[in-house]
Amino acid sequence: MSTVTRRKFLGAAAGGTILAAIQPSALFADQAGANLLPKPSPGDGSSLMSALRNRKSTRSFSSRPLARQMLSDLLWAAFGVNRRDTGYRTAPSPMNSQEIEIYAATADGLFLYDPHIHQLVQLDKEDIRRFCGKQDFVADAPLNLIYVADFSRLGDRPDDRKLFYAAADTGFISQNVYLFCAASGLGTVVRDWIDRTALAEKMGLRKEQRIILAQTVGHPQ
């Protein structure tokens, strides 16, 4: 890349300009050794490539509950234990802190996912889905996952670092959910528009617990 092209590229990136209109062939035309990659493999219906191709956000859901086996598979894919000998999970975390907990809000109440026994522990029978987000679809969708970080598991690191780790780890987990949904014919969307104070009070969270994001899951409408 020439010096002039590089400056244009960095200047646009720094200013937040969308670079989609810049053709890669023009941007990297003078880069030595550049060559085109093969087109991405389409994959078959059950492959990761197929799930990535179909991954999207959905904001219109049927109220039909998820089948119990589907819910089981979804939670395991999100952050279940995939190595029983070590207790390691399907998503990474810093120093294996496993600080993210998954709460599930359904019409039947509030549950906490216990990945080590692979079970849902009911915490309350009240339907709190309406507190899980401010979009209209949240209260009627069959499942809202709430990602809660337990900062006490991250030691004595500064709060800004704890929040950074928790946000990154929630991203890994929520993407697992996205890919599972894409492969299983479900819809999902991850959300930040939440009254965290009201929801945390309804959930009975401790002061060291922080709501990071929520994610709605269900059958597309």
N, C-alpha and C positions, 0 to 999 in steps of 0.2 A: 504494500500500500504506500503510495507516495506521501510526502509530508503534507501537501495541500489537502489531499483526500482524507488523511488521518485527522487533520485539524477540523475539517468539516464534520467528520463522523463524531469526534469527541465533543465538538461544540453543540451539535444537535442533541447528543445524548445528555449532556449536562443541562440543556435547556428543557429537557422533557419532550422534545419533538419526536413524533412517531416516525420511525424510519422505514415503514413498510413500503413507501413509494420508491425508495432507492433500490434500484435493481442490483442484486449481488454481483452480476457480471460487470457492472460499472464500478461498483465500490471496490472490488478486489481484482480488477482487470490486470493490474500491474504487479500482483503478488506472485512471487516466484513459487513454482511448484503447486499452484492451485489447480484443483481438478474437481469435476462434478461428482457427487455421490450418486449411487443408484437410488431410484425412487423407493420410499419406504414400502416394506412388504405389507400387503393388505391383511395377511393373516387369515386364519379360519375363524369361525364364529366363537370359539372358546379361547382364543389366544389373547395374550396381553396386547398385541398390536391392534387387534380388533376392538378391545376395550378402550384403548387410547383413542382410536378413531371415533368411537361412539360417545366418549366422555363429554358431558355438557351439563349445564345447570337447568333445573326444571323448577317452575314456580306455580304450577297448577297440578293439584294432587286429588286423587280419589280418596274418600274417607275409609276405604276398605282396609282392614288391618293386614299387616304382614303375616304370612304363615309362620308358625313357630320355628320351623327348620330354616326358613329364609332369615329370620331374625338372628338365629344362632350363628349362621354362616356369616352374616353381615358383621356382627360384633367381633367374631374371631378374626375376620379379615381386617377390621379396623385396628385392633390392638390386642389380639389374642396371643397366647403363648404358643410359639411354633418350635421351641426347643425345650422339651420337658426336663432335660438333664441340667439346664442352666437357668430356666425360667425366662429366657430371652423372648422377645416379642416380635410381632410382625412389622413394627415401626421402631426406629432408633430413638434413643434419648441420651443426653450427655451423662457420661460416667454411669450408664445404666440406672439413672435415677428413677425412671418410670414415673415421673411426677404428674402425668396427665391421667385423670380419672374420667370415665365416660358415664354420664348419667343419661337415662332414657325416660322421656316423658311421653306417656301414652294416655288413652282414654281411661285406662285402669289405674293410673297413678304414676308415681315417680319411683324409678328403680336405679340401682347402682350396679354396673357390670363388674363382676369379680372374675378377672381373667384366669386366675390360678386354679379355680375350681370350675370355671366356665359356667357361671350361673348369674341370674339376675336377682338381686336382693331388693325386695320391695321396702321402700322407706316411707311411703305415704300413699294413701288411696285417693287423695284429691287429684283431679285432673287439672294440672297447671300449664297445659299447653299454651293457653292464651298469654302466659307470662314469658314464653320462650322467644318472643320476637314480635315486632310491630307490624309485619306484613300481614295482609288479610288471610293468606293461606295457612299460616302457622297453626292457628287454633284448631283447624279441622283436619290437618294432615295426620296420618296415623302414628307417626313417630318423629320426635324431635330429640336428637342427640345433643347433649350439652357437655362441652369439653371444659373441665375444671382443673386448674393447676394447683397442686399442693406445694407451695413455696418452701415448706419446711423440709422437703426432700432434696432441695437444692443447696443445702448447707448455708454457709455464711457469705455467699456471693452477694454483691449489691443487687438491689431490687431491679434495676434496669437490665442487668444480665439475666436474672431469673425470668423476667418477662420476655426477653429475647429468646431464651431457650424454650420457654413454654410456647411461644408463638410458632417457632420453627417446628417443634414436635407436634403441635396441633395440625400444622400444615401437612406433615407426613401422614398422620392418622386420617385426616379428612380426605386426602387424596386416595388413600386405600379405600375409603367408603365410596368415593366417586367411581373408582375403577370397578369395584364390586357391583355397584348399581348399573354401570354401563354394560357389564357382562351378564347381568341377571334380569334386565328389562325393567329395572326400577328407576325412578327419578330422584334427584337429590339436589340440594343447593346449600352451600355453606353461608352463614349469615353473621353480621356484626351488629345489626340494628336491634339492640336489646337494651331494655332497662335493667342493667346488671344489679343495681341495688335492690329493686323489687324482686327480681328472680332469685338472687342469693338469699334474701330473707325467706322466700317461699321454700327454698331448698334446705334452709337451716345450715348454711355453710359456715365454717369457722373463719376467723379473721385471716388465717394464713392461706385460705383457699381463694382463688381468683377465677372468675368465669372468663375464658379466652374467646371462644366462639360457640355458636350453635349450628346444627346442620339438620335440615328437614329431609326426611326420607319417606317415600311412599310410591304407590302405583301412579304413573302419570295419568292425568285426567284426559 
